[in-house]
Amino acid sequence: MSKPDEELYRRLLHKDKDALEQLYDKYEKLVFSFSYKMTNNHGLSEEVVQDVFMKLWTQKGTYDESKGKFSSWLLTIVRNAAIDLMRKKKDTPYELDERDALQTNEPSIEEMYESKEEATAVRQSMKVLKEDQQKVIRLFYFDAKSHREIAEQLDVPLGTVKGRIRMALKHLQTEMTERGRGGDTT
């Protein structure tokens, strides 16, 4: 996390509204675009943005800088909030499979990151993964599939899916660290 983000987060922990506003201004577009890629729904994405920043304010889950970048941690919260919201809204006229079918191409990894430099590093780091690991990472993080859905889609045991995700994240973290990008991939 950059020093300004680190300071803003510390201030946020002490209920500094200005710090929350600055973090919102900095990350709102990233949070919205990432959640929109998952939900393909403008209204739900706005709800995700609100939910994520409320969680930051109420400190549901605390960032640990020793585990990686603030933006990576924030995107994990976004992903989980989007999945939770989609599951709660099952009465809406779409399902996860329909949302995925609407996407004409697979979301690129770089859309998840703020800068071209980081996107390049992530894209290069993904190349070190075995094809089966790349596939589970894309299904889990970018298509918002559950472990069980991935297991069914790939016709492999649930434990295999979990193991592949765990190993892929470990390899990505190592690769990103070697490339000097921090490396929290969770």
Backbone as CSV, one residue per row, in Angstrom:
resi,resn,N_x,N_y,N_z,CA_x,CA_y,CA_z,C_x,C_y,C_z
1,MET,0.873,-1.178,0.000,0.000,0.000,0.000,0.907,1.224,0.000
2,SER,0.544,2.177,-0.787,1.346,3.396,-0.835,1.209,4.134,0.496
3,LYS,2.187,4.966,0.782,2.169,5.707,2.053,0.895,6.535,2.216
4,PRO,0.424,7.237,1.169,-0.830,7.979,1.354,-2.007,7.060,1.699
5,ASP,-2.096,5.888,1.044,-3.165,4.933,1.363,-3.019,4.425,2.792
6,GLU,-1.794,4.138,3.170,-1.527,3.642,4.520,-1.997,4.660,5.564
7,GLU,-1.659,5.902,5.345,-2.065,6.966,6.276,-3.585,7.136,6.282
8,LEU,-4.197,7.117,5.109,-5.664,7.246,5.032,-6.342,6.100,5.761
9,TYR,-5.831,4.898,5.586,-6.434,3.750,6.263,-6.300,3.862,7.782
10,ARG,-5.131,4.294,8.250,-4.966,4.492,9.700,-5.957,5.522,10.238
11,ARG,-6.114,6.612,9.476,-7.074,7.646,9.893,-8.501,7.109,9.868
12,LEU,-8.804,6.298,8.889,-10.139,5.697,8.791,-10.439,4.844,10.025
13,LEU,-9.444,4.133,10.498,-9.624,3.304,11.690,-10.000,4.136,12.914
14,HIS,-9.652,5.428,12.872,-9.997,6.348,13.958,-11.218,7.194,13.608
15,LYS,-12.021,6.684,12.666,-13.300,7.298,12.272,-13.145,8.694,11.681
16,ASP,-12.089,8.881,10.901,-11.872,10.138,10.202,-12.678,10.117,8.897
17,LYS,-13.751,10.918,8.853,-14.635,10.941,7.686,-13.922,11.443,6.441
18,ASP,-12.991,12.361,6.614,-12.238,12.879,5.481,-11.388,11.769,4.843
19,ALA,-10.835,10.905,5.659,-10.037,9.783,5.142,-10.923,8.840,4.330
20,LEU,-12.133,8.567,4.834,-13.062,7.725,4.085,-13.403,8.369,2.748
21,GLU,-13.642,9.660,2.770,-13.980,10.382,1.538,-12.830,10.313,0.529
22,GLN,-11.602,10.457,1.011,-10.452,10.394,0.110,-10.260,8.991,-0.467
23,LEU,-10.447,7.965,0.365,-10.357,6.591,-0.139,-11.479,6.324,-1.144
24,TYR,-12.664,6.843,-0.854,-13.793,6.688,-1.776,-13.468,7.341,-3.116
25,ASP,-12.981,8.575,-3.076,-12.646,9.284,-4.312,-11.594,8.523,-5.116
26,LYS,-10.642,7.926,-4.431,-9.561,7.227,-5.109,-9.997,5.882,-5.684
27,TYR,-10.844,5.142,-4.954,-11.141,3.761,-5.331,-12.562,3.498,-5.830
28,GLU,-13.428,4.479,-5.795,-14.821,4.255,-6.180,-14.956,3.721,-7.598
29,LYS,-14.233,4.277,-8.540,-14.328,3.826,-9.934,-13.812,2.403,-10.094
30,LEU,-12.722,2.068,-9.434,-12.187,0.718,-9.489,-13.193,-0.274,-8.886
31,VAL,-13.759,0.070,-7.728,-14.733,-0.801,-7.068,-15.954,-0.994,-7.968
32,PHE,-16.451,0.093,-8.540,-17.626,-0.007,-9.402,-17.334,-0.846,-10.644
33,SER,-16.230,-0.569,-11.325,-15.957,-1.289,-12.573,-15.710,-2.772,-12.321
34,PHE,-15.026,-3.095,-11.233,-14.787,-4.501,-10.912,-16.102,-5.204,-10.572
35,SER,-16.962,-4.556,-9.794,-18.241,-5.182,-9.443,-19.156,-5.275,-10.666
36,TYR,-19.063,-4.302,-11.554,-19.888,-4.349,-12.769,-19.471,-5.511,-13.667
37,LYS,-18.172,-5.780,-13.725,-17.702,-6.933,-14.498,-18.298,-8.223,-13.952
38,MET,-18.507,-8.270,-12.651,-19.057,-9.476,-12.038,-20.572,-9.553,-12.165
39,THR,-21.261,-8.440,-11.970,-22.725,-8.467,-11.920,-23.382,-8.171,-13.256
40,ASN,-22.690,-7.431,-14.109,-23.254,-6.954,-15.380,-24.564,-6.209,-15.128
41,ASN,-24.628,-5.517,-13.982,-25.845,-4.819,-13.589,-25.444,-3.519,-12.880
42,HIS,-25.844,-2.392,-13.460,-25.460,-1.079,-12.936,-25.963,-0.877,-11.497
43,GLY,-27.220,-1.201,-11.252,-27.811,-1.009,-9.922,-27.134,-1.849,-8.852
44,LEU,-26.886,-3.113,-9.178,-26.212,-3.980,-8.210,-24.791,-3.493,-7.941
45,SER,-24.141,-3.006,-8.981,-22.771,-2.510,-8.803,-22.744,-1.300,-7.880
46,GLU,-23.737,-0.432,-8.003,-23.813,0.710,-7.089,-24.026,0.235,-5.653
47,GLU,-24.859,-0.806,-5.483,-25.072,-1.358,-4.141,-23.778,-1.940,-3.584
48,VAL,-23.002,-2.599,-4.450,-21.724,-3.166,-4.013,-20.794,-2.051,-3.536
49,VAL,-20.720,-0.966,-4.299,-19.866,0.169,-3.908,-20.262,0.663,-2.519
50,GLN,-21.554,0.859,-2.317,-22.027,1.340,-1.020,-21.683,0.341,0.081
51,ASP,-21.920,-0.928,-0.185,-21.658,-1.966,0.806,-20.172,-2.025,1.175
52,VAL,-19.309,-1.945,0.173,-17.868,-2.031,0.414,-17.386,-0.870,1.283
53,PHE,-17.818,0.336,0.967,-17.336,1.484,1.748,-17.980,1.526,3.139
54,MET,-19.175,0.976,3.271,-19.768,0.846,4.616,-18.960,-0.159,5.442
55,LYS,-18.525,-1.241,4.807,-17.702,-2.221,5.510,-16.376,-1.600,5.944
56,LEU,-15.801,-0.772,5.089,-14.569,-0.081,5.486,-14.818,0.805,6.708
57,TRP,-15.918,1.542,6.671,-16.228,2.470,7.755,-16.514,1.740,9.061
58,THR,-17.258,0.631,8.972,-17.619,-0.110,10.185,-16.552,-1.120,10.579
59,GLN,-15.472,-1.172,9.778,-14.307,-2.016,10.060,-14.652,-3.490,10.146
60,LYS,-15.510,-3.942,9.215,-15.794,-5.375,9.120,-14.692,-5.985,8.269
61,GLY,-13.708,-6.523,8.914,-12.530,-7.015,8.221,-11.472,-5.939,8.262
62,THR,-10.300,-6.270,8.695,-9.252,-5.275,8.841,-8.101,-5.603,7.911
63,TYR,-7.607,-4.589,7.251,-6.490,-4.746,6.334,-5.204,-4.974,7.105
64,ASP,-4.422,-5.945,6.640,-3.116,-6.248,7.225,-2.071,-6.039,6.135
65,GLU,-1.316,-4.946,6.233,-0.378,-4.587,5.168,0.724,-5.619,4.972
66,SER,0.964,-6.467,5.950,1.997,-7.497,5.778,1.547,-8.585,4.806
67,LYS,0.248,-8.640,4.507,-0.276,-9.665,3.605,-0.427,-9.183,2.172
68,GLY,-0.153,-7.915,1.904,-0.211,-7.441,0.527,-0.753,-6.041,0.403
69,LYS,-1.067,-5.692,-0.841,-1.503,-4.341,-1.162,-2.933,-4.063,-0.708
70,PHE,-3.176,-2.811,-0.389,-4.511,-2.377,0.009,-5.513,-2.610,-1.117
71,SER,-5.142,-2.284,-2.349,-6.069,-2.432,-3.475,-6.443,-3.892,-3.692
72,SER,-5.521,-4.819,-3.494,-5.831,-6.249,-3.627,-6.825,-6.680,-2.556
73,TRP,-6.585,-6.236,-1.336,-7.487,-6.552,-0.229,-8.874,-5.972,-0.505
74,LEU,-8.909,-4.739,-0.989,-10.174,-4.079,-1.292,-10.939,-4.833,-2.384
75,LEU,-10.235,-5.290,-3.420,-10.898,-6.030,-4.495,-11.434,-7.371,-4.019
76,THR,-10.806,-7.963,-3.033,-11.342,-9.195,-2.448,-12.660,-8.902,-1.748
77,ILE,-12.731,-7.780,-1.045,-13.982,-7.376,-0.400,-15.053,-7.119,-1.462
78,VAL,-14.674,-6.468,-2.541,-15.610,-6.186,-3.636,-16.150,-7.485,-4.215
79,ARG,-15.254,-8.402,-4.498,-15.659,-9.690,-5.072,-16.655,-10.398,-4.164
80,ASN,-16.334,-10.486,-2.892,-17.216,-11.172,-1.946,-18.554,-10.451,-1.809
81,ALA,-18.525,-9.129,-1.766,-19.771,-8.360,-1.649,-20.645,-8.562,-2.881
82,ALA,-20.026,-8.588,-4.060,-20.795,-8.789,-5.294,-21.436,-10.175,-5.321
83,ILE,-20.682,-11.182,-4.944,-21.225,-12.543,-4.915,-22.365,-12.637,-3.904
84,ASP,-22.149,-12.082,-2.714,-23.209,-12.108,-1.692,-24.478,-11.428,-2.191
85,LEU,-24.324,-10.284,-2.803,-25.479,-9.532,-3.288,-26.195,-10.273,-4.412
86,MET,-25.444,-10.865,-5.330,-26.069,-11.617,-6.421,-26.840,-12.816,-5.876
87,ARG,-26.302,-13.452,-4.880,-26.982,-14.617,-4.300,-28.235,-14.197,-3.538
88,LYS,-28.182,-13.040,-2.876,-29.363,-12.542,-2.160,-30.469,-12.131,-3.118
89,LYS,-30.094,-11.693,-4.303,-31.058,-11.171,-5.273,-31.437,-12.227,-6.313
90,LYS,-31.541,-13.462,-5.895,-31.858,-14.528,-6.843,-33.186,-14.328,-7.542
91,ASP,-34.044,-13.491,-6.990,-35.335,-13.241,-7.622,-35.210,-12.243,-8.771
92,THR,-34.011,-11.706,-8.988,-33.817,-10.788,-10.108,-33.818,-11.587,-11.405
93,PRO,-34.043,-10.943,-12.550,-34.224,-11.677,-13.790,-32.949,-12.255,-14.409
94,TYR,-31.887,-12.390,-13.652,-30.681,-12.988,-14.199,-30.131,-13.980,-13.202
95,GLU,-29.337,-14.857,-13.697,-28.627,-15.819,-12.873,-27.136,-15.663,-13.184
96,LEU,-26.304,-16.223,-12.366,-24.871,-16.108,-12.603,-24.484,-16.672,-13.967
97,ASP,-25.061,-17.812,-14.350,-24.716,-18.406,-15.639,-25.107,-17.490,-16.778
98,GLU,-26.280,-16.845,-16.683,-26.718,-15.927,-17.724,-25.783,-14.738,-17.797
99,ARG,-25.354,-14.226,-16.655,-24.439,-13.097,-16.626,-23.142,-13.466,-17.324
100,ASP,-22.637,-14.659,-17.050,-21.399,-15.081,-17.686,-21.586,-15.277,-19.182
101,ALA,-22.746,-15.785,-19.593,-23.015,-16.001,-21.008,-23.115,-14.685,-21.760
102,LEU,-23.507,-13.609,-21.078,-23.635,-12.310,-21.725,-22.289,-11.699,-22.076
103,GLN,-21.257,-12.137,-21.407,-19.936,-11.579,-21.676,-19.395,-12.203,-22.959
104,THR,-19.063,-11.354,-23.908,-18.598,-11.860,-25.192,-17.144,-12.294,-25.126
105,ASN,-16.409,-11.774,-24.189,-15.031,-12.226,-24.020,-14.697,-12.246,-22.547
106,GLU,-13.683,-13.020,-22.224,-13.275,-13.167,-20.836,-12.681,-11.862,-20.334
107,PRO,-13.064,-11.423,-19.123,-12.500,-10.174,-18.608,-10.980,-10.299,-18.490
108,SER,-10.301,-9.254,-18.864,-8.843,-9.304,-18.795,-8.386,-9.036,-17.364
109,ILE,-7.253,-9.578,-17.050,-6.693,-9.419,-15.709,-6.390,-7.960,-15.431
110,GLU,-5.957,-7.239,-16.464,-5.564,-5.853,-16.231,-6.716,-4.956,-15.819
111,GLU,-7.969,-5.335,-16.119,-9.107,-4.521,-15.707,-9.239,-4.477,-14.194
112,MET,-8.620,-5.421,-13.524,-8.702,-5.492,-12.076,-7.710,-4.554,-11.403
113,TYR,-6.774,-4.035,-12.097,-5.711,-3.246,-11.494,-5.716,-1.810,-11.972
114,GLU,-5.119,-0.968,-11.181,-5.167,0.463,-11.411,-4.211,0.960,-12.477
115,SER,-3.071,0.374,-12.627,-2.099,0.939,-13.561,-1.667,-0.083,-14.598
116,LYS,-1.233,0.400,-15.739,-0.774,-0.483,-16.808,0.446,-1.281,-16.370
117,GLU,1.288,-0.669,-15.574,2.490,-1.354,-15.111,2.117,-2.579,-14.268
118,GLU,1.191,-2.415,-13.346,0.759,-3.534,-12.525,0.049,-4.584,-13.369
119,ALA,-0.756,-4.141,-14.322,-1.473,-5.073,-15.190,-0.495,-5.928,-15.978
120,THR,0.556,-5.314,-16.467,1.573,-6.056,-17.213,2.241,-7.091,-16.314
121,ALA,2.549,-6.701,-15.100,3.194,-7.624,-14.160,2.278,-8.802,-13.839
122,VAL,1.002,-8.537,-13.628,0.057,-9.616,-13.320,-0.088,-10.538,-14.527
123,ARG,-0.232,-9.956,-15.714,-0.397,-10.749,-16.930,0.828,-11.651,-17.127
124,GLN,2.017,-11.098,-16.921,3.235,-11.895,-17.053,3.303,-12.972,-15.969
125,SER,2.881,-12.635,-14.766,2.907,-13.589,-13.659,1.939,-14.747,-13.893
126,MET,0.806,-14.454,-14.493,-0.179,-15.513,-14.773,0.397,-16.556,-15.726
127,LYS,1.338,-16.158,-16.562,1.922,-17.083,-17.534,2.726,-18.199,-16.876
128,VAL,3.175,-17.977,-15.633,3.947,-19.018,-14.959,3.040,-20.128,-14.440
129,LEU,1.754,-19.877,-14.383,0.825,-20.885,-13.882,0.559,-21.951,-14.930
130,LYS,0.292,-23.143,-14.438,-0.145,-24.213,-15.330,-1.519,-23.826,-15.873
131,GLU,-1.864,-24.380,-17.020,-3.132,-24.031,-17.667,-4.336,-24.309,-16.761
132,ASP,-4.310,-25.436,-16.031,-5.438,-25.754,-15.156,-5.555,-24.747,-14.004
133,GLN,-4.418,-24.223,-13.536,-4.444,-23.214,-12.479,-4.956,-21.884,-13.018
134,GLN,-4.536,-21.502,-14.217,-5.036,-20.272,-14.837,-6.553,-20.344,-14.982
135,LYS,-7.043,-21.490,-15.385,-8.475,-21.657,-15.606,-9.263,-21.481,-14.306
136,VAL,-8.801,-22.114,-13.212,-9.552,-21.987,-11.958,-9.481,-20.567,-11.407
137,ILE,-8.342,-19.895,-11.596,-8.226,-18.506,-11.134,-9.214,-17.622,-11.898
138,ARG,-9.275,-17.797,-13.203,-10.214,-16.991,-13.999,-11.661,-17.282,-13.608
139,LEU,-11.994,-18.543,-13.436,-13.367,-18.896,-13.060,-13.719,-18.355,-11.673
140,PHE,-12.792,-18.468,-10.743,-13.067,-18.062,-9.366,-13.085,-16.543,-9.208
141,TYR,-12.042,-15.863,-9.689,-11.928,-14.432,-9.454,-12.648,-13.568,-10.482
142,PHE,-12.681,-13.993,-11.717,-13.233,-13.125,-12.741,-14.655,-13.500,-13.146
143,ASP,-14.988,-14.784,-13.032,-16.351,-15.204,-13.353,-17.197,-15.399,-12.097
144,ALA,-16.599,-15.196,-10.931,-17.297,-15.263,-9.640,-17.971,-16.608,-9.408
145,LYS,-17.353,-17.665,-9.860,-17.895,-19.014,-9.649,-17.451,-19.517,-8.273
146,SER,-18.321,-20.287,-7.660,-17.973,-20.901,-6.376,-17.063,-22.099,-6.634
147,HIS,-16.430,-22.589,-5.582,-15.589,-23.781,-5.711,-16.403,-24.932,-6.293
148,ARG,-17.608,-25.113,-5.785,-18.469,-26.211,-6.240,-18.831,-26.052,-7.724
149,GLU,-19.164,-24.826,-8.135,-19.515,-24.594,-9.548,-18.321,-24.881,-10.456
150,ILE,-17.134,-24.517,-10.006,-15.927,-24.786,-10.800,-15.706,-26.286,-10.901
151,ALA,-15.857,-26.988,-9.785,-15.684,-28.441,-9.788,-16.647,-29.105,-10.767
152,GLU,-17.897,-28.652,-10.767,-18.890,-29.219,-11.686,-18.537,-28.879,-13.129
153,GLN,-18.163,-27.638,-13.384,-17.851,-27.213,-14.751,-16.638,-27.953,-15.316
154,LEU,-15.623,-28.136,-14.481,-14.397,-28.791,-14.948,-14.425,-30.300,-14.752
155,ASP,-15.475,-30.786,-14.081,-15.635,-32.213,-13.800,-14.432,-32.772,-13.037
156,VAL,-14.085,-32.059,-11.948,-13.006,-32.494,-11.067,-13.522,-32.439,-9.626
157,PRO,-12.881,-33.161,-8.714,-13.310,-33.108,-7.313,-13.161,-31.703,-6.712
158,LEU,-14.006,-31.404,-5.742,-13.987,-30.110,-5.058,-12.616,-29.827,-4.442
159,GLY,-12.024,-30.822,-3.831,-10.704,-30.660,-3.217,-9.636,-30.291,-4.238
160,THR,-9.770,-30.808,-5.447,-8.821,-30.478,-6.519,-8.914,-29.004,-6.879
161,VAL,-10.138,-28.495,-6.956,-10.343,-27.078,-7.268,-9.701,-26.216,-6.187
162,LYS,-9.976,-26.540,-4.935,-9.418,-25.764,-3.835,-7.889,-25.813,-3.841
163,GLY,-7.345,-26.971,-4.108,-5.896,-27.126,-4.161,-5.275,-26.331,-5.298
164,ARG,-5.929,-26.356,-6.469,-5.402,-25.610,-7.611,-5.430,-24.107,-7.340
165,ILE,-6.499,-23.630,-6.726,-6.583,-22.200,-6.406,-5.493,-21.831,-5.411
166,ARG,-5.350,-22.645,-4.379,-4.338,-22.381,-3.347,-2.932,-22.361,-3.958
167,MET,-2.613,-23.349,-4.790,-1.290,-23.413,-5.414,-1.084,-22.254,-6.385
168,ALA,-2.118,-21.932,-7.155,-2.005,-20.828,-8.115,-1.727,-19.516,-7.390
169,LEU,-2.443,-19.269,-6.307,-2.231,-18.032,-5.554,-0.838,-17.988,-4.948
170,LYS,-0.364,-19.133,-4.494,0.986,-19.197,-3.932,2.015,-18.874,-5.017
171,HIS,1.844,-19.468,-6.201,2.769,-19.195,-7.306,2.685,-17.740,-7.747
172,LEU,1.476,-17.196,-7.823,1.323,-15.794,-8.214,1.986,-14.866,-7.208
173,GLN,1.797,-15.161,-5.932,2.399,-14.321,-4.901,3.922,-14.348,-5.005
174,THR,4.477,-15.524,-5.195,5.924,-15.648,-5.339,6.406,-14.883,-6.566
175,GLU,5.726,-15.074,-7.685,6.113,-14.404,-8.929,6.004,-12.885,-8.808
176,MET,4.913,-12.411,-8.208,4.717,-10.971,-8.050,5.769,-10.384,-7.108
177,THR,6.118,-11.104,-6.066,7.140,-10.642,-5.143,8.482,-10.535,-5.865
178,GLU,8.788,-11.532,-6.674,10.043,-11.501,-7.437,10.052,-10.355,-8.425
179,ARG,8.899,-9.997,-8.935,8.807,-8.893,-9.892,8.758,-7.539,-9.175
180,GLY,8.713,-7.568,-7.828,8.728,-6.316,-7.060,7.375,-5.650,-6.999
181,ARG,6.290,-6.409,-7.070,4.936,-5.852,-7.060,4.196,-6.195,-5.784
182,GLY,4.877,-6.505,-4.715,4.147,-6.844,-3.497,3.723,-8.268,-3.563
183,GLY,2.532,-8.502,-4.054,2.169,-9.867,-4.338,1.026,-10.432,-3.565
184,ASP,0.183,-9.668,-2.920,-0.992,-10.285,-2.310,-1.982,-10.528,-3.422
185,THR,-2.278,-11.796,-3.682,-3.192,-12.153,-4.742,-4.536,-12.577,-4.213
186,THR,-4.721,-12.441,-2.927,-6.009,-12.838,-2.363,-6.862,-11.650,-2.123
